[in-house]
Amino acid sequence: MTYSLFDCVSPLDFRYYGPDTGLRQMLDPYVTEAGRVGSEAMVEAAAVRVLARRGVCSEAIAQEVADAAEAVTADEVAAEEARIHHNIRALVNVIRGKVSDEARPYVHLCLTSFDVVDTATAWRLQQAARKAVLPTLADLQRALISLARREAGQVQMGRTHGQHAVPITFGFSLVGFISRLQGRMEAIATAAEGLCGKLSGAVGAYNASSLFFDDPEQFEAEVLAELGLKPSPSSTQIAEPEAVADYMHALVSTFGVLADLADDMRQLQRTEIAEVGERFEADQVGSSTMPHKRNPWNFENVKSMWKTFVPRMGTVYADQLSEHQRDLTNSASSRFNPELIVALVSSVQRLTRIMAKLVTDVQRMEQNFAMTAGMVAAEPAYILLASLGHPDAHEAMRKLTLQAQASGRPLWDLLSEAPELAPYLERLTDQQIAMLRDPHSYTGVAEKKTLKLCDECSERLDVLMKQID
């Protein structure tokens, strides 16, 4: 029977990870079943190379096993597993079937199943971070930095609790996400470097390898060095699970930053706000029944994907528990971990496309700013009055804001007409009065900090990408 992508169960496969998304070439070696089998075969080959280096077998045998491991296919291993009902022994049998009688005894020698599984998993997750996750995030980060620099001085009304607060700039609203994203990228890189392999045998005591070597821990380190990995500090039949938990947490918390950014951009596209917008294609449809709709569906998709995968961390944490030296309660659940990588990278690419062509409606930002008729000057007015000795400046300004709301008059007009405040207003500078009349300039250091953080994060990004190159 022939299957297509549309016969798959997971929407990741047929909707977000199909042949036209550009993700497969980047991620296949690290997230697919074929990639899993290939990485596990790689571990088997690395072990035989070190056996040869230590004189246990010949270099010719090591090369023979390496060639056979590279030729192994997931189909072959699956067929063998269906026969014997053990996945790693199936892999071993397939490799053994491709080598000479002289080489067969050295395939899987001194190893147990999870020496292979945990080491291969660490290698795949580490490589996925270096080759896909971090480079893709770097593209998004560069797009955000470019946008934030462009909008560094564009005044926007700040909002807290969904209400107008005090002025900021649109660039400033973006640079917070840039800073958070940079921190998460560095956390991913650190977590990826912390992933460890193990070749300590069935219970972690190096029982099998100590039959051959006086220094079985060094043998383990040499095999793992072939794969660019370090040994787990301690291990039973499995490596310490916290390294994978930390890695997955770094991915999920990064996804949270993306979802928060997407949600803010979605809110700013509300009809009532309409300060930014996705650039629609000529033939793009927003609604099946309302031709006028321009839905922020890309931003909504990112948040929806985050909602799908953030609960998976509960399973990752549960996989930290393994009875005694090992049980099988993580064997099925951990196989779903690569889906998070696919979802995250897919969402990052989506955000990069949209943020790179985000449209800013400056006129709408000005209209929204004017909605509160200068009410945001209440904060600087209260602070200035208090600094000049007014005994209850906050209450005085609160009452004036109520009058302004009831009358519809600008706050400055009421402030300047209040006789009890005249002695204080007379002591204000021309610049302070101008700011109270028109609070557009009351943005603190928003523009300066935006540009500063853009520069800092850009430098940190360059350093990070050189480190993983």
C-alpha positions in Angstrom: 0.0 0.0 0.0 1.3 3.4 -0.9 0.9 6.3 1.6 1.0 10.0 1.1 1.6 12.7 3.6 -2.1 13.1 3.9 -2.4 9.6 5.3 -0.4 10.7 8.3 -2.0 11.1 11.7 -0.1 14.1 12.9 -0.8 17.5 11.4 2.9 18.3 11.8 3.6 15.9 9.0 1.0 16.9 6.4 0.5 20.5 7.3 3.6 22.0 8.9 6.4 19.6 7.9 5.5 18.7 4.4 7.9 18.6 1.4 7.3 22.2 0.5 8.0 23.8 3.9 11.8 23.7 3.7 12.1 22.1 7.1 12.8 18.5 6.0 16.3 19.1 4.7 17.2 21.0 7.8 15.6 18.7 10.4 15.3 15.2 9.0 18.6 13.9 10.4 17.5 14.8 13.9 13.7 14.4 14.2 12.7 11.5 11.9 12.7 7.8 12.5 15.3 7.4 9.8 17.4 10.0 11.6 17.0 8.1 14.8 18.2 4.9 13.3 21.0 6.6 11.5 22.3 8.2 14.7 22.1 5.0 16.6 24.0 3.2 13.9 26.6 6.0 14.2 27.1 5.2 17.9 27.7 1.5 17.1 30.3 2.5 14.5 32.0 4.9 16.9 32.3 2.2 19.5 34.0 -0.2 17.1 36.4 2.5 15.9 37.6 3.0 19.5 37.8 -0.8 19.9 40.2 -0.8 17.0 42.2 2.1 18.3 42.7 0.1 21.5 43.7 -3.0 19.7 40.7 -5.1 20.4 39.9 -5.4 16.6 41.5 -4.3 13.4 41.1 -1.0 11.7 39.7 -2.9 8.7 37.0 -4.3 10.8 36.2 -0.9 12.2 35.9 0.5 8.7 33.7 -2.5 7.6 31.3 -1.8 10.5 31.3 1.9 9.8 30.4 1.3 6.2 27.6 -1.1 7.2 26.2 1.3 9.8 26.0 4.1 7.2 24.1 1.7 4.8 21.5 0.7 7.4 17.9 1.9 6.7 15.0 2.4 9.0 12.9 0.0 6.9 15.4 -2.8 7.5 15.5 -2.2 11.2 11.7 -2.0 11.4 11.3 -5.3 9.6 13.8 -7.0 11.9 12.2 -5.4 15.0 8.8 -6.8 13.9 10.5 -10.2 13.9 12.3 -10.1 17.3 10.5 -7.3 19.1 13.6 -5.4 20.2 14.6 -2.2 18.5 18.3 -2.0 19.3 18.9 -5.6 18.8 17.2 -5.3 15.5 19.7 -2.5 14.6 22.6 -4.7 15.7 21.3 -7.6 13.7 21.0 -5.5 10.5 24.5 -4.2 10.9 25.8 -7.7 11.6 24.1 -8.9 8.4 26.1 -6.4 6.3 29.6 -7.4 7.6 31.9 -10.4 7.5 32.0 -13.2 10.0 35.2 -11.7 11.4 33.6 -8.3 12.1 30.3 -9.5 13.6 31.5 -10.2 17.1 32.5 -6.5 17.6 29.2 -5.0 16.7 27.6 -3.8 20.0 30.5 -5.3 22.0 30.4 -3.9 25.6 27.3 -1.9 24.9 23.7 -2.1 26.2 20.6 -0.7 24.4 20.5 2.6 26.1 24.2 3.3 25.7 23.1 3.6 22.1 19.7 5.2 22.6 20.7 7.9 25.0 23.9 8.7 23.3 22.2 9.0 19.9 19.4 11.1 21.4 21.9 13.5 22.9 23.7 13.8 19.5 20.5 14.5 17.6 19.2 17.1 20.0 22.5 18.8 20.2 22.8 18.9 16.4 19.2 20.0 16.0 20.0 23.0 18.2 23.2 23.9 16.3 22.0 23.3 12.8 18.3 24.2 12.9 16.9 25.7 16.0 19.5 28.4 16.7 20.1 29.5 13.1 16.4 29.8 12.5 15.9 31.8 15.7 18.9 34.0 14.6 17.0 34.9 11.4 14.0 36.0 13.5 16.2 37.9 15.9 17.8 39.8 13.1 14.4 40.7 11.6 13.1 41.9 15.0 16.3 44.0 15.6 15.9 45.6 12.1 12.2 46.4 12.8 12.9 47.7 16.3 15.6 50.0 15.0 13.3 51.3 12.3 10.6 52.0 14.9 12.8 53.1 17.8 11.5 56.6 17.8 7.9 56.0 16.7 5.7 57.1 19.6 3.1 54.6 20.7 0.7 54.6 23.6 1.9 52.1 26.3 -0.7 49.8 27.7 -1.1 48.0 31.0 -4.1 45.9 31.8 -5.3 46.7 28.3 -5.6 50.4 29.2 -3.6 53.4 28.1 -0.7 54.0 30.5 2.1 56.3 29.5 3.9 56.8 26.1 6.6 54.5 24.8 7.8 53.9 21.3 6.9 50.9 19.1 10.5 50.0 18.9 10.7 49.8 22.7 7.7 47.5 22.8 9.6 45.1 20.5 13.0 45.3 22.1 11.8 43.6 25.2 11.0 40.5 23.1 14.4 40.8 21.5 16.2 40.8 24.9 14.1 37.9 26.1 14.6 35.9 22.9 18.4 36.5 23.1 18.4 35.1 26.6 16.5 32.0 25.5 18.8 31.4 22.6 21.7 31.4 24.9 19.8 29.1 27.3 19.2 26.7 24.4 22.9 26.7 23.4 23.9 26.1 27.0 21.4 23.2 27.4 22.5 21.7 24.1 26.1 21.7 25.3 25.0 20.0 28.5 23.5 17.0 26.7 25.6 13.9 27.5 26.0 10.4 26.2 26.8 7.3 28.1 28.5 3.9 27.6 28.4 2.6 31.1 26.5 -0.6 30.4 23.4 -2.2 31.7 23.3 -0.7 35.2 25.9 2.1 34.8 28.8 0.3 36.6 30.8 -0.4 33.4 30.5 -4.2 34.1 30.9 -5.3 30.5 33.6 -2.8 29.3 35.7 -3.5 32.5 36.2 -7.0 31.2 38.4 -5.5 28.5 39.7 -2.3 29.9 41.2 -1.1 33.1 39.9 2.3 32.3 36.3 1.7 31.1 35.3 5.3 31.9 38.1 6.5 29.5 36.8 4.1 26.9 33.4 5.7 27.3 34.9 9.2 26.9 36.8 8.2 23.8 33.7 6.8 22.1 31.6 9.8 23.0 34.4 12.2 21.8 33.9 10.6 18.3 30.4 12.1 18.4 31.4 15.4 20.0 29.7 14.5 23.3 30.8 14.3 26.9 29.9 11.5 29.3 27.0 11.9 31.7 28.4 12.7 35.1 26.7 9.6 36.5 24.4 7.0 34.8 22.5 3.9 35.4 21.3 2.2 32.3 20.3 5.7 31.3 22.1 9.1 31.3 21.1 11.6 33.8 17.7 12.8 32.5 17.9 16.3 33.7 20.0 17.4 30.7 17.2 16.5 28.3 14.7 18.2 30.7 16.7 21.3 30.7 17.0 21.3 26.9 13.3 20.8 26.4 12.5 23.5 28.9 14.8 25.9 27.0 12.8 25.2 23.9 9.4 25.5 25.5 10.3 28.7 27.3 11.5 30.1 24.0 8.2 29.1 22.5 6.6 31.2 25.3 8.4 34.3 24.2 7.3 33.7 20.6 3.7 33.2 21.7 3.8 36.4 23.8 5.1 38.4 20.8 2.6 36.9 18.5 -0.2 37.6 20.9 0.8 41.3 21.2 1.0 41.7 17.5 -2.4 40.0 17.1 -3.9 42.4 19.7 -2.4 45.4 17.9 -4.3 44.3 14.7 -7.7 44.5 16.4 -10.1 46.8 14.5 -10.3 49.0 17.5 -6.5 49.4 17.6 -5.2 48.6 14.1 -1.7 49.9 14.7 0.1 47.1 12.8 -0.9 44.7 10.1 0.3 41.6 8.2 0.9 42.4 4.6 -1.7 40.4 2.7 -1.0 38.7 -0.6 -3.1 39.7 -3.6 -5.2 36.5 -3.6 -5.2 35.9 0.1 -8.6 35.3 1.7 -9.3 36.4 5.3 -12.7 34.7 5.8 -14.9 32.2 4.0 -17.9 34.5 4.3 -16.7 38.0 5.1 -14.6 39.3 2.1 -13.4 42.3 4.1 -11.6 40.3 6.8 -7.9 40.5 7.2 -7.4 38.1 10.1 -4.0 37.9 11.9 -4.0 34.2 11.4 -0.2 33.7 11.3 0.2 35.2 14.8 -2.8 33.1 16.0 -1.1 30.0 14.6 2.0 30.6 16.6 0.0 30.9 19.8 -2.0 27.9 19.0 1.1 25.8 18.4 2.5 27.0 21.8 -0.7 25.9 23.5 -0.3 22.5 21.9 3.3 21.9 23.0 3.8 23.7 26.3 1.8 20.9 28.2 4.3 18.4 26.9 6.8 19.6 29.5 4.8 17.7 32.1 5.7 14.5 30.3 9.3 15.5 30.0 9.4 16.1 33.8 7.7 12.8 34.4 10.4 11.1 32.3 13.0 12.1 34.9 11.7 9.2 37.0 13.0 5.8 36.2 12.7 2.9 38.7 16.0 1.7 40.1 18.6 1.4 37.2 15.9 1.8 34.5 12.4 1.0 33.6 10.5 1.4 30.3 8.1 4.2 31.3 9.9 6.8 29.1 10.3 4.6 26.1 7.2 5.7 24.3 6.8 9.2 25.7 10.3 10.4 24.9 9.8 9.5 21.2 7.5 12.5 20.9 10.1 15.0 22.0 11.3 15.8 18.5 7.8 17.0 17.6 8.5 20.1 19.8 11.6 20.9 17.7 9.6 20.7 14.5 6.8 22.9 15.9 9.1 25.5 17.3 11.2 25.8 14.1 8.1 26.0 12.0 6.6 28.7 14.2 9.9 30.7 14.2 10.0 30.6 10.4 6.4 31.8 10.3 7.1 34.7 12.6 10.2 35.7 10.7 8.3 35.9 7.4 5.5 38.0 9.0 7.6 40.3 11.2 10.0 41.0 8.3 7.1 42.6 6.4 5.1 44.0 9.3 3.2 47.2 8.3 3.0 50.0 10.9 0.1 52.4 10.7 1.6 55.6 12.1 -1.6 57.6 11.6 -3.5 55.1 13.7 -0.9 55.2 16.4 -1.4 59.0 16.6 -5.2 58.6 16.7 -5.0 56.1 19.5 -2.6 58.3 21.3 -5.0 61.3 21.1 -7.9 59.2 22.4 -7.2 60.0 26.0 -6.8 63.8 25.3 -3.5 64.2 27.1 -4.6 62.2 30.1 -1.3 60.4 30.2 0.3 63.7 31.4 -1.3 62.9 34.8 1.7 60.9 35.9 4.4 63.5 35.1 2.2 66.3 36.4 1.7 64.5 39.7 5.4 63.8 40.1 6.4 67.4 39.2 3.9 68.8 41.6 5.0 66.5 44.4 8.7 67.5 43.7 7.7 71.1 44.2 6.1 70.4 47.6 2.4 69.8 46.8 1.1 67.9 49.9 -1.2 65.6 48.0 -0.3 65.8 44.3 -1.6 62.3 43.4 -5.1 63.1 44.7 -5.1 66.5 43.0 -4.3 65.0 39.7 -6.7 62.1 40.1 -9.6 64.5 40.6 -8.6 66.5 37.5 -8.5 63.3 35.4 -12.1 62.6 36.5 -13.1 66.1 35.5 -11.3 65.7 32.2 -13.1 62.4 31.5 -16.5 63.8 32.4 -16.1 67.1 30.5 -14.1 65.8 27.5 -11.7 68.7 27.9 -7.9 68.2 27.7 -6.2 67.6 31.0 -3.8 70.4 30.5 -6.6 72.9 30.2 -8.0 71.9 33.5 -4.6 71.7 35.1 -3.6 75.2 34.0 -7.0 76.7 35.1 -6.8 75.2 38.7 -6.0 78.2 41.0 -4.7 76.1 43.8 -2.0 74.6 41.4 -0.9 78.0 39.9 1.9 78.6 42.4 3.4 75.2 41.5 2.9 75.6 37.7 4.7 78.9 37.8 7.9 77.1 38.9 7.9 74.6 36.0 10.3 75.1 33.2 9.2 75.8 29.6 10.3 72.3 28.7 8.2 70.7 31.4 5.1 72.8 30.5 5.5 71.8 26.8 5.6 68.2 27.8 2.5 68.5 29.9 0.7 70.2 27.1 1.8 67.5 24.6 3.0 64.3 26.3 4.4 62.9 23.1 7.9 63.6 24.5 7.2 61.8 27.7 8.8 58.6 26.6 11.6 58.4 29.0 14.6 56.7 27.5 12.5 54.4 25.3 14.3 55.3 22.0 17.7 55.3 23.6 17.2 52.0 25.3 15.8 50.4 22.2 18.8 51.2 20.2 21.2 50.2 23.0 19.5 46.8 23.5 19.4 46.3 19.7 23.2 46.8 19.6 23.9 44.6 22.6 21.7 41.8 21.4 23.1 42.0 17.9 26.6 41.6 19.4 25.6 38.7 21.6 23.9 37.1 18.7 27.1 37.3 16.6 29.1 35.7 19.5 26.6 32.9 19.9 26.4 32.0 16.3 30.2 31.9 16.0 30.3 29.6 19.0 28.0 27.0 17.5 29.4 27.3 13.9 
